[in-house]
Amino acid sequence: IGGGDVGLGFYQVSDALVPYNGITGLRDSAINLGMASSGRFKDLHLSGTANVGTVTSSGQIKVSGSNASTVALSVGDTNTGWYNAGSNAIALSSNGTPSIHVASGGKVGIGESAPDRTLHVNSGATNVVAQFESTDGTAAIELKDNAGTVEVAAAGNDLVLMPAGAEKGRLTSAGDLKLVGN
């Protein structure tokens, strides 16, 4: 068991994985796959690269020592995926560059590692921070509090203000300001 490709077979009994052929534990100088006396696994420590297909577990898989360049959960390569971004925080890295951070309080940063708000988007030197697109004639962003809603929309090249969903103001692409209901 210490070198080359090694395969171990297990089957499930109740909530435990039990090795085939009555093996009660495996141990040599290179591998320590610990099992309790009942045949159930104790802690399993992996180092290096572990390729996992399907995992069913009632516990956790913990990976320590991850960062934006060496992610804990890799998606395609070693520097794209999820990693530990600090105490009770997680982040997504793309090509070794931090992309999305979820801070300990639940605040989300896109391009921002220390979000100040529930959603904090930092586009750096790019002036257009976000794009919201609709495939019909109007695209709107709704703002809501405990008393009502208002929408700020684009209709063609016009900017439209819609308190409670009804148009009350429009700044046209020609520069005309039109107010409704005064």
C-alpha positions as CSV (number, residue, x, y, z in Angstrom):
1,I,0.0,0.0,0.0
2,G,2.6,2.9,0.0
3,G,3.1,3.5,-3.7
4,G,1.4,3.5,-7.0
5,D,-2.3,3.6,-7.7
6,V,-4.3,1.9,-4.9
7,G,-8.0,1.3,-4.8
8,L,-10.0,0.4,-1.7
9,G,-13.5,-0.8,-1.8
10,F,-16.2,0.0,0.8
11,Y,-19.9,-0.6,1.2
12,Q,-22.4,1.2,3.4
13,V,-24.0,-0.3,6.5
14,S,-26.4,2.0,8.2
15,D,-24.5,5.3,8.6
16,A,-21.0,3.7,8.3
17,L,-18.7,2.8,5.5
18,V,-17.3,-0.7,6.0
19,P,-14.3,-2.1,4.0
20,Y,-14.8,-5.2,1.8
21,N,-13.2,-8.5,2.8
22,G,-13.3,-7.8,6.5
23,I,-10.3,-5.4,6.6
24,T,-10.2,-3.7,10.0
25,G,-7.7,-1.0,9.2
26,L,-4.9,-0.1,6.9
27,R,-1.6,1.3,8.0
28,D,2.0,1.4,6.8
29,S,4.7,4.0,6.9
30,A,3.1,6.1,4.1
31,I,-0.6,5.8,4.8
32,N,-2.6,6.0,8.0
33,L,-6.3,5.3,7.3
34,G,-7.6,5.1,10.8
35,M,-10.6,3.1,11.9
36,A,-12.2,2.7,15.3
37,S,-12.6,-0.8,16.7
38,S,-16.2,-0.9,15.5
39,G,-15.0,-0.7,11.9
40,R,-16.1,2.9,11.5
41,F,-13.7,5.6,10.3
42,K,-12.0,8.0,12.6
43,D,-10.4,11.2,11.2
44,L,-9.0,10.9,7.7
45,H,-6.2,13.3,6.8
46,L,-5.2,13.8,3.2
47,S,-2.3,15.8,1.9
48,G,-1.5,16.6,-1.7
49,T,-4.2,16.3,-4.3
50,A,-7.3,14.3,-3.6
51,N,-9.7,13.7,-6.5
52,V,-13.2,12.9,-5.2
53,G,-16.1,11.8,-7.4
54,T,-19.3,11.6,-5.3
55,V,-19.2,12.1,-1.5
56,T,-22.0,11.4,0.9
57,S,-21.4,12.5,4.4
58,S,-23.2,13.5,7.5
59,G,-20.1,15.4,8.7
60,Q,-17.8,17.9,7.1
61,I,-14.9,17.9,4.7
62,K,-12.5,20.5,6.0
63,V,-9.6,21.9,4.0
64,S,-7.1,24.1,5.6
65,G,-4.4,26.4,4.1
66,S,-6.4,27.6,1.1
67,N,-6.2,31.0,-0.6
68,A,-7.1,32.7,-3.9
69,S,-4.2,31.0,-5.7
70,T,-4.6,27.6,-4.1
71,V,-8.3,27.1,-3.6
72,A,-9.9,24.5,-1.3
73,L,-12.6,23.4,-3.8
74,S,-11.3,23.5,-7.3
75,V,-13.4,23.9,-10.4
76,G,-11.2,22.9,-13.3
77,D,-7.8,24.1,-12.1
78,T,-6.1,24.8,-8.8
79,N,-6.6,28.6,-8.8
80,T,-10.3,28.7,-9.6
81,G,-12.8,27.8,-6.9
82,W,-13.8,28.4,-3.3
83,Y,-11.4,29.2,-0.5
84,N,-11.3,30.3,3.1
85,A,-11.2,34.1,3.2
86,G,-10.7,34.5,6.9
87,S,-12.7,33.9,10.1
88,N,-16.2,32.7,9.1
89,A,-15.8,34.0,5.5
90,I,-15.6,32.3,2.2
91,A,-14.5,33.6,-1.2
92,L,-14.5,32.6,-4.9
93,S,-11.4,32.9,-7.0
94,S,-11.1,33.0,-10.7
95,N,-7.7,32.4,-12.2
96,G,-6.1,33.2,-8.9
97,T,-7.9,36.5,-8.5
98,P,-10.4,37.0,-5.7
99,S,-13.9,37.6,-7.3
100,I,-16.7,37.2,-4.8
101,H,-16.4,37.4,-0.9
102,V,-19.1,36.4,1.5
103,A,-18.1,38.0,4.9
104,S,-18.9,36.6,8.3
105,G,-22.0,38.8,8.7
106,G,-23.4,37.7,5.3
107,K,-22.4,40.7,3.3
108,V,-21.4,39.9,-0.2
109,G,-18.5,41.7,-2.1
110,I,-18.0,41.4,-5.8
111,G,-14.6,42.8,-6.6
112,E,-14.5,43.8,-2.9
113,S,-12.9,41.7,-0.1
114,A,-14.4,43.8,2.8
115,P,-18.0,44.6,1.8
116,D,-19.6,47.6,3.6
117,R,-23.2,46.7,2.6
118,T,-25.3,43.7,2.0
119,L,-24.1,43.8,-1.6
120,H,-21.0,45.8,-2.3
121,V,-19.7,45.9,-5.9
122,N,-16.3,47.4,-6.7
123,S,-15.5,47.7,-10.4
124,G,-12.1,49.2,-9.8
125,A,-11.2,51.6,-12.6
126,T,-14.2,50.5,-14.8
127,N,-16.8,53.3,-14.7
128,V,-19.8,51.1,-15.5
129,V,-20.2,49.0,-12.3
130,A,-23.1,46.7,-13.3
131,Q,-25.6,46.0,-16.1
132,F,-29.1,44.9,-15.6
133,E,-30.7,43.8,-18.8
134,S,-34.3,42.9,-19.9
135,T,-35.2,41.5,-23.3
136,D,-38.3,43.6,-23.6
137,G,-38.8,47.4,-23.8
138,T,-38.1,48.3,-20.2
139,A,-35.4,47.3,-17.6
140,A,-36.0,48.4,-14.1
141,I,-34.4,48.2,-10.6
142,E,-36.9,48.1,-7.8
143,L,-36.1,49.8,-4.4
144,K,-38.4,48.7,-1.6
145,D,-38.7,49.6,2.1
146,N,-41.5,48.8,4.6
147,A,-43.8,51.5,3.2
148,G,-43.6,50.9,-0.6
149,T,-41.6,50.6,-3.7
150,V,-40.1,52.7,-6.5
151,E,-38.6,51.7,-9.8
152,V,-35.8,53.3,-11.7
153,A,-36.0,52.1,-15.2
154,A,-34.5,52.4,-18.7
155,A,-37.1,52.5,-21.5
156,G,-35.2,52.7,-24.7
157,N,-32.7,55.5,-24.1
158,D,-34.9,57.3,-21.6
159,L,-34.5,57.3,-17.8
160,V,-37.9,56.6,-16.1
161,L,-39.0,57.1,-12.4
162,M,-41.9,54.9,-11.3
163,P,-43.0,55.3,-7.7
164,A,-45.4,52.4,-6.8
165,G,-44.8,51.0,-10.3
166,A,-46.5,54.0,-12.2
167,E,-44.5,56.3,-14.4
168,K,-44.2,59.8,-12.8
169,G,-41.1,61.2,-14.4
170,R,-39.0,60.7,-17.6
171,L,-35.7,62.2,-18.7
172,T,-35.6,61.6,-22.4
173,S,-32.5,61.0,-24.5
174,A,-33.0,64.4,-26.0
175,G,-32.7,66.0,-22.6
176,D,-36.3,66.8,-21.9
177,L,-37.7,66.2,-18.4
178,K,-41.3,65.2,-18.3
179,L,-43.2,64.9,-15.0
180,V,-46.6,63.3,-14.7
181,G,-49.3,64.2,-12.1
182,N,-48.2,67.6,-11.0
